[in-house]
């Protein structure tokens, strides 16, 4: 019984890692572009907050 649980846990973890890797690819591109444009993380967060507020006002 423990072997099955461990095996399922390992498979679940591997699936999680594969999914995370695919999702991270998009965020890596965002981070790379921010650096390319000379932006730091705080600047990007501030920009996102501003854009989010503008979108909420439009709705």
N, C-alpha and C positions, 0 to 999 in steps of 0.2 A: 504494500500500500504506500509506504513512504517513497519508494522508487518512482512510482507513477506521479506522485505529487511533485517530487523534485524535477522529474522530466518535464512535466507540464509547466512548472515554474521557469525552467530554463528556456523552453520554447516560447513562453509568453515574454520573457525578458528579451530574447533574440528578436521577436517580432516588434517589441517596443523600440529596440535600438534601430532596427531597420526603418521603422516609421519615423522615428525622431531624426534620423539622418536625412531622410527625404524632406521633412519639414524644415530642417535647419538649412538646407541648401538655399532656400529662398531668403532666409534671414541673413545668411552669409553674404549674399549678393547685396542686400540692403546695407550691411555694415561696410562692405568693400566700397560701395558707391559713396557712402557718407565720408569715408576716409579720403577717397579720391577728390571729393569736393571740399575737403578741408574742414569738415564738420566733426565735432566731438559728440559723444553720446548725449550729453546734456542739451546741446543745441538741437539734436534730432528729436529728443523728447519734447522740448519746448515747441518745435515746429509741429509735431503731431498733435499736441494739445491745442494749439492755435487752429489747425485745420479741423480738428474734431469739433471745436466750438463753432466754427463757421458753418460746418455741415449741419449741426444741430439747429442753428438759426434759420437755415434755408428750409428745413423740414417743416 
